[in-house]
């Protein structure tokens, strides 16, 4: 697969993941902060407004949504006691 095909494929997968994720969760706002010194604009994604106050549920949910029925029957174990576990 050439570089251009790979980029198209990855972009498509990102769009599919976005669709899956936002079927169950809401987008969090993106705010811009302008600093005077140094003159700089910073963008801040407000993940503190998401259900578990973190972004990690998105990746966990997306992966879980891709599991086959056989994989779901076996089950899922997470070794996290934090945000990732809450996402799973």
N, C-alpha and C positions, 0 to 999 in steps of 0.2 A: 504494500500500500504506500503510495507516495505521500509526501507531506501535505499537499493540498487536500487529498482525499481523507487523510487522517484528521485534519482540522475540521472538515465538514462533518465527519462522523462524530467527533467529540462535541462539536457545537450542537448537533442534533440530539445527542444523548443528554447534554446539559438542559436543553429545552424540554425533553421528555421528563427528566428528573424534576424540573421546576413545576411542570404540570402536576405530576404525582404529589409533590409536597404541598402545593397550594390547594389541592383537593381537600386536605385535612387541616391545614394551618393557614393562618393569615400572614400576609407580608408585614414585616416590621418597617417602620419609617427610616428613611435615610436623611440625616441632617448634615448641614454644612456648617463648619465653624471657621471663621476667618481670624487668623492670628496677625497681630500687628508686627511683632518682632520674633522671628523673622517673618516677613510678609509671606503668608502661606495659607492655603485653603485646605482644610482637612474634612474628610467625610466620615461620619460616624453612623454605623448601623445600630439601631436601638434594639438589640437582642434582649435587653432587660425587660422589654415589653412582651416577650414571647411567653408561652405557658410555663416553661421551666427556666426562664431567664437566661437562656444560652442558645447558641446556634446549633449545638451538637445533635439535637433531635432530628434535624433535617437529613443529615447523612445516614443516621441510624434508620429513620423511617424509610428513606429511599431504598436502602439495601433490603430491608424487611419486605418491602412491597415487591421486590424482584425475586423473592424466594419461590421455588416451585412448591406444589402441594406436598411432594415427598419430603422436601426440606422442612416445610412447616410441620409436618407430622412428627419429624424427629425432634424438633424444638430448637430453641436458641438459648445460649447461655452467654451472659456478659460478665466480664471480670471487673466491672466498674461499679463503684458505689456512688458515683456522681452524675453529672449531666448526661454522659453517654448512656448510662444504665436507664435513666429516666426516658431517654429517647427510644430505647429498645422497648 
